[in-house]
Amino acid sequence: MVAKDEELIAKEREYRDLYTQTKNAIIGKLTGLTKQEGLSSGSLLVKYRWYFEREKNIYNTLNMFKVDGGFFHGLFWCPLSKYENVAQSIVRLKEQKKIEWVGITQVTDHQLNPPTYFRCNDFLRPFQEIVFTYGIPSYKEANPTLFTIITFPFLFGIMFGDFGHGLVLLSLSIYICYKKDELIRTKSLLADAVDFRYLLLLMGFFSSFCGFLYNDFAAVPLSFVPSCFDKTDNKGISNPYNHYFSGQNSDPIRSRLCL
């Protein structure tokens, strides 16, 4: 009986050692995959992921082509302003890779609908994204983004009309516009707002403007300009509304035009 107990204890110790070694080997393997190597931009696991994504994108692109005589043929849209750049890039690719034949030709006899293409800069891009959330204009249609540049921030200002809060938003957007390169370089929390800096700038401006018209500063009413409404009538009644609804005769409320 004692011999069997010792045998069970020995087997248990052996299995525990095997389990510990296996566990440590798995942890070591996973740690090696996630550990950053030298000055590289990522770990081995990240490199594997980039590799598979690249191969997937390559084969997805090749699936869009047709094979004819050992060559891949495909159609693509190119703006006329970029045609020369694309042609020169293909020529350089042909010379560098020693490809026997590669080139582009314009196809005119087709029944395909051209895609919509709008040239955007840093100022127009956030407004263009807002328009695309509602729909994409067809080819050669007017771009409503040009109207959205004013209408969207102005309607926001009407809704968020507060001189104090608008100044905060305006000051923050001015800071982002001025420090955009530094925010991106330091990976600040405000770096994500760099692409929308001009949108925030106009929203802050119109919010401050409407808040000034509303005489509202952080929900505190202000009176920058005296009222044009005269609250007394010719008889010196302090509240003409009460006098009017009480049934007594009173002169109409006087008002004057102010400039």
Residue pairs with C-beta under 8 A, 6 or more apart in sequence:
32 44
33 43
33 44
33 45
33 48
34 43
34 44
34 45
35 43
35 44
36 42
36 43
37 43
37 44
40 47
42 50
62 72
64 74
65 72
65 73
65 74
66 72
66 73
66 74
67 73
71 101
75 107
75 110
75 112
77 114
77 115
77 117
78 86
79 117
86 104
87 104
90 102
90 103
90 104
93 99
93 102
94 102
94 103
113 138
113 139
114 139
115 139
116 136
116 137
116 138
116 139
116 141
118 124
118 128
118 143
118 145
120 128
122 195
122 198
123 198
124 145
124 149
125 195
126 195
126 196
126 198
126 199
127 145
127 148
127 149
127 152
127 199
128 143
128 145
130 145
130 148
130 152
131 137
131 143
131 144
131 145
131 148
137 143
137 144
149 202
150 202
152 199
153 199
153 202
153 203
153 205
153 206
154 206
156 203
156 206
156 207
157 166
157 203
157 205
157 206
157 207
157 208
157 209
157 210
157 211
158 206
158 210
160 166
160 203
160 207
160 210
161 207
161 210
161 211
161 213
161 214
161 216
162 207
162 211
162 214
162 216
162 217
162 218
162 219
163 208
163 211
163 212
163 214
163 216
163 217
163 218
163 222
164 211
164 216
164 217
164 218
164 219
164 220
165 207
165 211
165 218
166 204
166 205
166 206
166 207
166 208
166 209
166 210
166 211
167 204
167 208
168 204
169 200
169 203
169 204
169 207
169 208
170 201
170 204
170 205
170 207
170 208
171 204
172 200
172 204
173 197
173 198
173 200
173 201
173 203
173 204
174 201
176 183
176 190
176 193
176 194
176 197
176 200
177 197
177 198
177 201
180 194
180 197
182 188
183 190
183 191
183 194
184 191
184 194
193 200
211 217
212 224
215 221
215 222
215 223
215 224
216 222
225 258
228 255
228 256
228 257
228 258
229 253
229 255
230 253
230 254
230 255
230 256
231 238
231 239
231 240
231 253
232 238
232 240
232 254
233 240
233 243
233 250
233 251
233 252
233 253
233 254
234 251
234 254
235 250
235 251
237 243
237 250
240 250
240 253
243 250
244 250
